[in-house]
Amino acid sequence: MSIQIDVTQEGRIGWLTFHSDEKVVTLSTTTLLTLKNHIRAIRANQTIAALVIESNLPDCFIAGANIHDIQAITTAEEGFKAAQDGQAILDELANLPIPTIAAIRGVALGGGLELALACHYRLVSDHPKTKLGLPEVNLGIIPGFGGTQRLPRLIGFAKALHLIPTAKLIDANTAVKMGVADKLLSHAFFKDEVRQFANQVVSRKRHKRRVNWEWSPWCWVMGWLAILKIRTKTKGNYPAPIVAVKAMISGRFKSLKSGQRKEAYYFSTLVGSPVSQRLIQLFFDQETAKKRGGAWRSPDVPALGVVGAGLMGGGIAWLAASNGWSVRLRDLKWNAIEMALQSARSIATQRRQSKKMSETAAQLALQRVSGSLTDSGFESIDVLIEAVVEDMGIKKAVFEQLEAVVPPHTLLATNTSALSVTEMASGLRHPERLVGIHFFSPVHRMPLVEVVVGEQTDDGIVEQAMGLVKSWGKLPICVKDRPGFLVNRLLIPYVTEAIRLVSEGIPCDTIDRIAIQFGMPVGPLALADEVGLDVGYKVAHILEVGLGSRMAVPVAFKTVMSQGWLGKKGGQGFYQYASNGAGKRVVNPALLSLFPPVKRLDHTIILNRLMGVMINEASRCLEEGVVESASMLDLAMVMGTGFPAFRGGICHYADSRGIQSVLQTLAELQSFGERFVASERLQEMGRTGNGFYTTERGLS
């Protein structure tokens, strides 16, 4: 990426413009040095009475510091110096003897917002892509260019607590309301209005920097209460939010310079740490995934047909409708369609209540969704997504019937979670049109989508599917058509191993607690209840049929299913749930009679069994080319299952343990079954001394 800076002058107004030949502007070390030289030249220029800072991009002011530069920092000394160098340059900007104005169109994040905070004024465009924030904690670090000191001084300690440790991004209107920005301007006439504002500023005699010096013992109390809340939520696995609050507290009694020195110190304790390096790598992997596939091109009002209403159908319908699509839901019964519509209405209500969508926008989206018991309306759709029950015969019948109804250009997609896309397409006249687009539940929250490539799926169709998923704001991962695809192929063995442990006399809440302590958002047995035991059982059976005896469904799972338990949706499974959904879940008393908790097993063995089956199966997925790389596999597990991001994913976790250690653990566990026999890929890595990542790109 090439970033250039130039300074032009209109009368007494100077315009410092960042020029990028790509979609974003970032502050690399080189760019910051260039900025420093320009600031010094402006200081020496007696004819400039006010300075406007802008970028040439219509939807990006400055996206932040260059993350490659951050990733390259390996020691605390380097981190401390990098932070102080950046602070010094922004201090020179802040100390210019003329008023400075940050003209923000689009995103101003991280170092970009810190630069804007060093200016006297911040003007923001009303463009929907305008977002401001300090999201550094998402990368395992804290703002290092003065953000933890300048933002609380500008808007007050309490408001800053809502932004810095949470990495929350705010829109332009909110930025003005909170005091982060001074004025909201029209995007259409942005530069003219900035010019007018700058001329008004020049005419003033005094330019006092706005300060909200809110300090009392309550700020200290608020800070430490926030730390306690963060520690409870993250269990100490993500240190950056806590350190960010400490930096904010430490600067409140000090001068800006002293506070910034503390900030630089705190920054240096985090940058280069294993957690930060893993979070940064996940960030880069997300950016890589977003670049895969083409861009979706569709008519002004694209149309989607969804076959199979219900919770998933409703979620998919809402996702498309909220992105401007006209949606036609088809099912055999009106009550199923009503369930899907109610699901969409519920999501719309949540979006309105969280202020992520206006009442008008939500209502417009809902009005784009209609239902039918026939194929009426499907003759003009651009995309067809099938979301009926996981039954190959029914799914094949749906596609064979509708292939003759939909236009020739229509993209055909199945939302199956485990069934073969290749077999599903076998009865079609044009099997190359069918692709898997597997959403995860709940659709509106889960960012990952598996794009499943059948043996005959056309490359152009895959490109379209990837582009479609991205256009809806989701993250596509391309996977091969193998039983369970990727995520379920790793997740189901993890769940069934937990069920085996229950049958051996280990309390289910103990198993779940160990998984949560490891960093999983929910334990495997609670997860099975959440997804639905019937759904999990069906996928487990598909894996057994497709992959053989090592994926055999545990007898205990069959025993549980014989009780008619469905999990949370039925009120009981491994846990028992109140009929109204209120109150804490409790271990199902009936489960205790089936599998009395009589055994004590070392917690390390339990964790090794849960993780061991996943590591082994992950290596087989890479061996078979189910997914292109360990990095994409890890990204899918983090985004699709909630695998702890601070561990970097299952492959990163295996590498951090050491492959020799993993092989030794698997050898010790082989007495529990063939599923613990190490794959050929793992054994080869053990022989060569490589790990998942050293095999791919020479990283540890």
C-alpha positions in Angstrom: 0.0 0.0 0.0 1.3 3.4 -1.0 0.3 6.4 1.2 1.3 9.9 0.1 0.7 13.1 1.9 0.6 16.5 0.3 -0.2 20.0 1.6 -2.1 22.6 -0.5 -3.3 26.0 0.4 -6.5 27.9 -0.3 -6.0 31.5 0.9 -5.2 31.2 4.6 -6.5 27.6 4.8 -4.0 24.7 4.6 -5.2 21.2 3.4 -3.1 18.3 4.5 -4.4 15.3 2.5 -3.6 11.6 2.8 -3.6 9.9 -0.6 -4.0 6.1 -0.8 -4.1 4.0 -3.9 -6.2 1.3 -2.1 -9.4 1.3 -0.1 -7.9 2.5 3.2 -5.4 4.9 4.7 -3.1 3.6 7.5 -0.4 5.2 9.5 2.8 3.3 8.9 6.1 4.3 10.5 7.1 5.9 7.2 3.8 7.8 6.9 4.1 9.1 10.4 7.6 10.4 9.7 6.4 12.1 6.5 3.5 13.6 8.6 6.0 15.0 11.1 8.0 16.7 8.4 4.8 18.3 7.0 3.7 19.5 10.5 7.1 21.2 11.0 6.8 22.8 7.5 3.3 24.1 8.4 4.6 25.5 11.7 7.1 27.5 9.7 4.6 28.7 7.2 3.3 32.1 8.5 0.6 32.3 5.8 -1.5 29.3 6.9 -4.0 30.4 9.6 -5.9 27.0 9.9 -5.2 23.4 8.9 -7.7 20.9 7.6 -6.6 17.2 7.7 -8.4 14.9 5.3 -8.0 11.9 3.1 -8.7 11.4 -0.6 -11.0 8.5 0.0 -14.8 9.1 0.3 -15.3 6.4 3.0 -12.1 6.3 5.0 -10.3 9.1 7.0 -7.6 6.9 8.6 -8.3 3.3 9.4 -5.5 3.2 12.1 -1.9 2.3 12.5 -0.3 -0.1 10.1 -0.9 -3.5 11.7 2.0 -5.1 10.0 4.2 -2.6 11.8 2.6 -3.6 15.1 3.0 -7.3 14.3 6.7 -6.7 13.7 7.3 -5.5 17.3 8.7 -8.3 19.3 10.0 -6.7 22.5 8.7 -4.4 25.2 11.5 -1.9 24.5 10.5 -1.7 20.8 6.8 -1.3 21.8 7.6 1.5 24.3 9.7 3.4 21.7 7.1 3.0 18.9 4.3 4.4 21.2 6.4 7.3 22.3 7.5 8.1 18.8 3.8 8.2 17.6 2.8 10.2 20.6 5.5 12.8 20.0 4.4 13.3 16.4 0.8 13.8 17.4 1.9 16.1 20.2 3.6 18.3 17.5 0.2 18.4 15.6 -1.6 19.3 18.9 0.9 22.0 19.6 0.6 23.8 16.3 -0.1 27.5 16.9 -3.0 27.5 14.5 -6.4 25.7 14.8 -6.5 22.2 13.3 -9.6 20.5 11.9 -10.0 16.7 11.3 -12.4 16.3 8.3 -13.7 12.8 8.8 -15.4 10.9 6.0 -15.8 7.2 6.6 -13.8 5.4 9.2 -11.5 7.0 11.8 -10.2 4.1 13.9 -7.4 3.5 16.2 -4.4 5.7 15.3 -6.7 7.6 12.9 -9.0 8.7 15.7 -6.0 9.4 17.9 -4.7 11.8 15.2 -8.2 13.4 15.1 -8.2 13.8 18.9 -4.9 15.7 18.7 -6.8 18.3 16.5 -8.8 21.3 17.9 -12.0 20.2 16.0 -13.4 17.1 14.5 -16.0 17.3 11.7 -17.9 14.2 10.6 -19.8 13.2 7.5 -23.3 11.8 7.8 -22.3 9.0 5.4 -23.4 5.6 6.8 -19.8 4.3 6.6 -18.6 7.0 9.0 -17.5 5.1 12.1 -15.2 6.3 14.9 -13.6 4.2 17.6 -10.5 2.9 19.3 -10.7 -0.9 18.7 -7.1 -1.8 19.6 -8.2 -4.2 22.3 -9.5 -6.5 19.6 -5.9 -6.9 18.6 -4.7 -7.6 22.1 -3.2 -4.1 22.6 -4.3 -0.7 23.7 -4.3 2.7 22.0 -0.6 3.8 22.0 -0.7 7.3 20.4 -2.5 9.0 23.3 -6.0 7.7 22.9 -6.4 6.5 26.5 -5.5 10.0 27.7 -7.0 12.4 25.2 -10.4 10.8 24.8 -11.3 10.9 28.5 -10.1 14.5 28.7 -12.4 15.3 25.7 -15.7 13.5 26.6 -15.2 12.5 30.3 -14.1 9.4 32.0 -17.4 7.6 32.1 -18.2 8.0 28.4 -14.6 6.9 27.4 -15.1 3.7 29.5 -18.0 2.8 27.1 -15.6 3.1 24.1 -12.0 2.2 24.8 -12.1 -1.2 26.7 -15.1 -2.3 24.7 -13.7 -1.4 21.3 -17.1 0.0 20.4 -17.5 1.8 17.2 -19.9 4.8 17.0 -21.6 6.4 14.0 -21.3 10.1 13.1 -24.5 11.2 14.9 -23.5 9.4 18.1 -20.0 10.9 17.9 -21.5 14.4 17.9 -23.9 13.5 20.8 -21.1 12.1 22.9 -18.8 15.0 22.2 -16.2 13.0 20.2 -17.0 15.2 17.2 -17.9 18.8 17.0 -20.3 19.0 14.1 -22.2 16.7 11.7 -21.9 17.7 8.0 -23.6 16.6 4.9 -21.7 14.0 2.9 -22.9 15.4 -0.4 -21.4 18.9 0.4 -18.8 17.8 2.9 -15.8 19.6 1.5 -17.7 22.9 1.0 -19.0 22.8 4.5 -15.6 22.0 5.9 -14.2 24.9 4.0 -16.9 27.2 5.4 -16.2 25.9 9.0 -12.5 26.5 8.5 -13.0 30.1 7.4 -15.2 30.7 10.4 -12.5 29.4 12.6 -9.9 31.7 11.1 -12.1 34.7 11.8 -12.2 33.9 15.5 -9.6 35.5 17.8 -9.2 32.6 20.2 -9.1 28.9 19.8 -9.5 27.1 23.1 -9.3 23.3 23.0 -12.5 21.8 24.4 -11.8 19.8 27.6 -14.1 17.8 29.8 -11.9 17.4 32.9 -14.2 15.0 34.8 -12.4 13.7 37.8 -13.6 12.6 41.2 -13.1 9.5 43.4 -16.1 8.1 41.4 -13.9 7.8 38.3 -11.5 5.6 40.2 -14.4 3.5 41.4 -15.9 3.3 38.0 -12.6 2.2 36.5 -12.0 -0.6 39.0 -15.6 -1.8 38.8 -15.1 -1.9 35.0 -12.0 -4.0 35.5 -13.8 -6.4 37.8 -16.6 -6.8 35.2 -14.1 -7.4 32.4 -12.2 -9.9 34.5 -15.4 -11.8 35.2 -16.4 -11.8 31.6 -13.0 -12.7 30.0 -11.6 -14.8 32.9 -8.3 -13.0 32.4 -7.8 -14.5 29.0 -7.9 -11.1 27.3 -5.7 -8.7 29.2 -5.9 -5.7 26.9 -9.3 -4.3 28.0 -8.2 -4.4 31.7 -4.8 -2.8 30.8 -6.7 -0.1 28.8 -8.8 0.9 31.9 -5.6 0.9 34.0 -4.0 3.3 31.5 -7.1 5.5 31.7 -7.0 5.6 35.5 -3.3 6.2 35.7 -3.5 9.3 33.6 -6.2 11.1 35.5 -4.0 12.6 38.2 -1.2 13.4 35.8 -0.3 15.8 33.1 -1.0 14.6 29.5 2.7 14.0 29.0 3.0 11.8 32.1 -0.2 10.0 31.2 1.0 9.3 27.8 4.2 7.8 29.2 2.1 5.5 31.3 0.1 4.6 28.2 3.3 3.8 26.3 4.4 1.5 29.2 1.1 -0.3 29.3 1.2 -0.6 25.5 4.7 -2.2 25.6 3.5 -4.9 28.1 1.0 -6.2 25.5 2.4 -5.7 22.1 4.2 -8.8 20.8 2.6 -11.0 23.4 1.3 -14.4 22.2 -2.3 -13.3 22.7 -1.8 -10.2 20.6 0.1 -12.0 17.9 -2.7 -14.6 17.6 -5.4 -11.9 17.5 -3.5 -10.0 14.9 -3.1 -13.1 12.8 -6.8 -13.8 13.0 -7.4 -10.2 11.8 -5.2 -10.7 8.8 -6.9 -14.1 8.1 -10.3 -12.4 8.1 -9.1 -9.8 5.6 -7.7 -12.6 3.4 -11.1 -14.4 3.6 -12.9 -11.2 2.7 -10.9 -10.9 -0.5 -11.7 -14.4 -1.7 -14.4 -14.8 -4.4 -15.9 -12.2 -6.6 -18.2 -9.3 -6.0 -22.0 -10.0 -6.2 -23.7 -8.3 -9.1 -27.4 -8.2 -9.1 -30.4 -6.1 -10.3 -31.4 -3.0 -8.4 -33.9 -5.0 -6.4 -32.5 -8.6 -6.2 -34.9 -11.4 -5.4 -34.3 -14.4 -3.1 -36.4 -17.5 -2.7 -36.2 -19.5 0.5 -37.7 -23.0 0.6 -38.3 -24.3 4.1 -39.5 -21.8 6.6 -38.8 -21.9 10.3 -36.1 -20.4 12.5 -33.3 -20.8 9.9 -35.5 -19.8 7.0 -36.6 -16.8 8.9 -33.0 -15.9 9.8 -31.9 -16.1 6.2 -34.9 -14.2 5.0 -34.2 -11.4 7.4 -30.5 -11.3 6.5 -31.4 -10.8 2.8 -34.3 -8.4 3.4 -32.2 -6.2 5.7 -29.7 -6.0 2.8 -32.3 -4.7 0.4 -33.4 -8.0 -1.1 -37.0 -9.0 -1.9 -37.6 -12.4 -0.3 -40.2 -15.1 -1.0 -40.6 -17.8 1.6 -42.1 -21.1 0.6 -43.3 -24.0 2.8 -45.9 -26.7 3.0 -47.8 -25.1 5.9 -48.8 -21.5 6.8 -47.8 -22.0 10.4 -44.2 -22.7 9.3 -44.2 -19.5 7.3 -45.6 -17.6 10.2 -42.8 -19.0 12.4 -40.2 -17.8 9.9 -41.9 -14.3 9.8 -42.0 -14.2 13.5 -38.3 -15.1 13.7 -37.6 -12.2 11.3 -39.8 -9.8 13.4 -38.0 -10.8 16.5 -34.6 -10.0 15.0 -36.0 -6.7 13.8 -37.1 -5.9 17.3 -33.7 -6.7 18.7 -32.0 -4.5 16.1 -34.3 -1.6 16.9 -33.9 -2.0 20.7 -30.1 -2.1 20.4 -30.3 1.0 18.1 -28.5 -0.8 15.3 -31.4 -0.1 13.0 -34.1 2.6 12.8 -37.8 1.8 13.1 -38.3 2.8 9.5 -35.4 0.6 8.2 -36.7 -2.4 10.2 -40.2 -2.0 8.9 -39.0 -1.6 5.3 -37.0 -4.8 5.6 -39.9 -6.8 7.0 -42.1 -5.5 4.2 -39.7 -7.1 1.7 -40.5 -10.6 3.0 -43.6 -12.5 1.8 -44.7 -16.1 2.0 -46.4 -18.7 -0.2 -47.4 -22.4 -0.3 -46.7 -22.6 -4.0 -43.9 -21.7 -6.4 -45.5 -18.4 -7.2 -42.8 -15.7 -7.4 -40.0 -18.2 -7.9 -40.0 -17.7 -11.6 -38.1 -14.4 -11.2 -35.7 -15.0 -8.3 -31.9 -14.5 -8.6 -31.0 -16.9 -5.8 -32.7 -19.9 -4.4 -31.7 -21.2 -0.9 -33.1 -24.5 0.3 -33.5 -24.8 4.1 -35.7 -27.8 4.6 -35.2 -30.7 7.0 -31.9 -32.7 6.8 -33.2 -35.4 4.5 -31.4 -36.1 1.3 -34.5 -37.4 -0.5 -36.6 -34.3 0.4 -33.8 -31.9 -0.6 -33.2 -33.6 -3.9 -36.9 -33.5 -4.7 -37.0 -29.7 -3.9 -34.2 -28.9 -6.3 -35.4 -31.2 -9.1 -38.8 -29.6 -8.9 -37.7 -26.0 -8.7 -34.9 -26.2 -11.3 -37.6 -26.1 -14.0 -39.3 -23.1 -12.3 -36.5 -20.7 -11.6 -34.7 -18.7 -14.4 -31.5 -20.1 -16.0 -29.3 -17.5 -14.2 -30.6 -18.4 -10.7 -27.9 -19.5 -8.2 -29.0 -22.7 -6.5 -27.9 -23.1 -2.9 -28.5 -25.5 0.0 -28.2 -24.6 3.6 -27.4 -28.2 4.6 -25.1 -28.6 7.6 -23.6 -32.0 6.6 -25.2 -33.7 3.6 -23.4 -34.1 0.4 -23.8 -31.3 -2.1 -22.6 -33.6 -4.9 -25.2 -36.2 -4.2 -27.9 -33.5 -3.9 -27.0 -32.2 -7.3 -27.0 -35.6 -9.0 -30.6 -35.4 -10.1 -30.3 -32.0 -11.7 -30.1 -31.2 -15.4 -27.4 -28.6 -14.5 -25.7 -29.9 -11.4 -23.0 -27.2 -11.8 -25.5 -24.6 -10.6 -25.7 -26.0 -7.1 -23.5 -24.9 -4.2 -23.6 -25.2 -0.5 -24.2 -22.0 1.5 -24.2 -23.2 5.1 -25.3 -20.5 7.6 -24.8 -21.1 11.4 -27.5 -20.4 13.9 -28.6 -17.8 14.8 -28.0 -16.5 11.3 -28.1 -12.8 12.2 -25.4 -13.2 14.8 -23.0 -15.8 13.5 -20.5 -14.3 11.1 -19.3 -17.5 9.4 -20.7 -19.1 6.3 -19.3 -22.3 4.8 -19.4 -22.2 1.0 -19.4 -25.9 0.0 -18.1 -26.9 -3.4 -19.6 -30.0 -4.9 -17.7 -32.1 -7.4 -19.5 -30.6 -10.3 -20.1 -27.1 -8.9 -18.9 -24.5 -11.5 -16.1 -22.2 -10.4 -18.1 -19.2 -11.4 -21.0 -20.3 -9.2 -18.5 -20.6 -6.3 -17.3 -17.0 -7.0 -20.9 -15.8 -7.1 -21.7 -17.5 -3.8 -18.7 -16.1 -2.1 -19.6 -12.6 -3.4 -23.2 -13.0 -2.2 -22.2 -14.0 1.3 -19.8 -11.0 1.5 -22.5 -8.6 0.2 -24.7 -9.7 3.2 -21.9 -8.9 5.6 -20.9 -12.5 6.4 -17.5 -14.1 6.3 -17.2 -16.9 3.7 -14.9 -19.9 4.0 -14.7 -22.2 1.0 -14.7 -25.9 1.9 -14.7 -29.2 0.1 -17.8 -31.4 -0.1 -16.9 -33.9 2.6 -19.2 -35.3 5.4 -19.8 -32.6 7.9 -17.8 -30.1 5.8 -15.4 -28.4 8.2 -17.0 -26.9 11.3 -19.4 -29.8 12.1 -16.7 -32.3 11.3 -14.6 -30.9 14.1 -17.4 -29.9 16.5 -19.4 -33.1 16.5 -16.5 -35.3 17.7 -15.9 -32.8 20.5 -19.5 -33.1 21.6 -19.7 -36.9 21.3 -16.5 -37.2 23.3 -18.2 -35.2 26.1 -21.2 -37.6 25.8 -18.8 -40.5 26.2 -17.4 -38.9 29.3 -20.9 -38.6 30.8 -21.5 -42.3 30.2 -18.3 -43.0 32.0 -19.6 -41.3 35.1 -18.2 -37.8 34.7 -20.8 -35.1 35.7 -21.9 -33.1 32.7 -21.6 -29.8 34.5 -17.9 -30.7 35.3 -17.2 -31.4 31.7 -18.8 -28.1 30.6 -16.9 -26.2 33.3 -13.6 -27.5 32.1 -14.3 -26.5 28.5 -15.4 -23.0 29.7 -12.2 -22.6 31.8 -10.3 -23.5 28.6 -12.0 -20.5 27.0 -14.9 -22.0 25.1 -18.0 -19.8 25.3 -20.2 -22.7 26.4 -19.6 -26.3 27.3 -20.1 -29.1 24.7 -23.1 -30.6 26.5 -24.9 -27.2 26.9 -24.0 -26.6 23.3 -25.6 -29.9 22.2 -28.8 -28.8 24.1 -28.7 -25.4 22.5 -28.4 -26.7 18.9 -30.9 -29.5 19.5 -30.1 -33.1 20.3 -32.0 -34.3 17.3 -30.0 -32.1 15.0 -26.7 -33.1 16.6 -27.6 -36.8 16.5 -28.5 -36.6 12.8 -25.2 -34.9 11.9 -23.3 -37.4 14.0 -24.9 -40.2 12.1 -24.0 -38.6 8.8 -20.4 -38.4 9.9 -20.4 -42.1 11.0 -21.8 -43.2 7.6 -19.4 -41.0 5.7 -16.2 -41.4 7.7 -16.4 -44.8 9.3 -16.0 -46.3 12.7 -13.8 -43.7 14.3 -16.9 -41.4 14.0 -19.2 -44.0 15.5 -22.1 -42.4 17.3 -21.7 -43.2 21.1 -24.2 -45.7 22.5 -24.8 -43.1 25.2 -26.1 -40.6 22.6 -28.5 -43.3 21.3 -29.7 -43.8 24.9 -30.3 -40.1 25.4 -32.2 -39.9 22.1 -34.4 -42.9 23.2 -35.7 -40.7 26.0 -37.2 -38.3 23.5 -35.2 -35.4 24.7 -34.6 -32.5 22.3 -32.5 -30.2 24.4 -33.4 -26.6 25.2 -36.2 -26.4 22.7 -37.9 -29.3 24.3 -37.2 -28.3 27.9 -34.8 -31.0 28.7 -31.6 -32.7 27.5 -28.4 -32.9 29.4 -29.8 -30.1 31.4 -33.4 -29.2 32.4 -34.8 -25.8 31.4 -37.8 -23.8 32.8 -40.7 -23.7 30.4 -40.6 -19.9 30.2 -36.8 -19.9 29.6 -36.2 -18.1 32.8 -33.8 -19.1 35.5 -30.6 -21.2 35.4 -30.5 -24.5 33.8 -29.9 -27.5 36.1 -28.5 -30.9 35.4 -31.4 -33.1 34.2 -32.2 -35.4 37.1 -33.3 -38.2 34.7 -29.8 -38.1 33.2 -28.3 -38.9 36.6 -30.3 -42.1 36.7 -29.1 -43.1 33.2 -25.5 -42.3 33.9 -24.7 -42.0 37.6 -21.8 -39.6 38.2 -19.6 -42.1 40.0 -16.2 -41.5 38.5 -13.5 -38.9 39.2 -11.1 -38.2 36.3 -8.2 -35.9 36.2 -9.3 -32.6 34.6 -6.3 -32.6 32.3 -7.4 -36.0 30.8 -10.9 -34.7 30.2 -9.6 -31.6 28.4 -7.1 -33.7 26.4 -9.8 -35.9 25.2 -12.0 -33.0 24.2 -9.2 -31.2 22.4 -7.4 -34.3 21.1 -10.3 -35.4 18.9 -10.5 -32.0 17.4 -6.8 -31.6 16.7 -6.7 -35.1 15.1 -9.7 -34.4 12.9 -8.4 -30.9 12.0 -5.2 -32.5 10.7 -7.3 -34.9 8.6 -9.3 -32.1 7.1 -6.1 -30.5 6.0 -4.8 -33.8 4.7 -7.9 -34.2 2.6 -8.0 -30.6 1.4 -11.4 -29.9 3.0 -10.0 -26.4 3.7 -7.1 -24.7 2.1 -4.9 -23.9 5.1 -4.5 -24.1 8.9 -5.1 -20.4 9.1 -8.5 -20.7 7.3 -9.4 -23.7 9.5 -8.6 -21.8 12.7 -10.5 -18.8 11.5 -13.6 -21.0 10.8 -13.4 -22.5 14.3 -13.1 -19.1 16.0 -15.9 -17.5 13.9 -18.1 -20.5 13.7 -17.8 -22.2 17.1 -16.5 -19.6 19.4 -13.2 -21.4 19.8 -11.2 -19.0 22.0 -9.6 -16.3 19.9 -6.9 -15.7 22.4 -5.6 -19.3 21.6 -5.7 -18.5 17.8 -7.7 -21.6 16.8 -7.3 -25.3 17.2 -4.2 -25.5 15.0 -2.5 -22.6 16.8 -3.3 -24.3 20.1 -1.7 -27.6 18.9 1.4 -25.7 17.7 1.6 -23.9 21.1 1.6 -27.2 22.9 4.1 -28.7 20.5 3.3 -31.4 18.0 5.5 -33.9 19.9 3.4 -33.2 23.0 0.2 -33.7 21.1 1.4 -37.0 19.6 2.4 -38.2 23.1 -1.0 -37.3 24.5 -2.9 -39.0 21.6 -0.8 -42.1 22.2 -1.8 -42.1 25.9 -5.4 -41.8 24.9 -5.5 -44.6 22.3 -7.0 -47.0 24.8 -10.2 -44.9 24.6 -10.6 -45.7 20.9 -9.3 -45.5 17.4 -10.4 -41.8 17.1 -7.2 -41.0 19.1 -4.9 -42.8 16.6 -2.8 -39.9 15.2 -3.4 -39.0 11.5 -0.7 -39.4 8.9 -0.3 -35.6 8.7 0.3 -35.3 12.5 2.8 -38.2 12.4 4.7 -36.6 9.5 4.8 -33.3 11.3 6.2 -35.2 14.3 8.9 -36.7 12.2 9.9 -33.5 10.5 9.7 -31.2 13.6 7.1 -29.0 11.9 3.8 -27.7 13.2 0.6 -26.7 11.4 1.9 -23.2 10.7 5.6 -24.0 10.2 4.5 -26.5 7.6 2.6 -23.7 5.7 4.5 -20.5 6.1 7.4 -20.8 8.4 5.7 -19.4 11.4 5.6 -20.8 14.9 
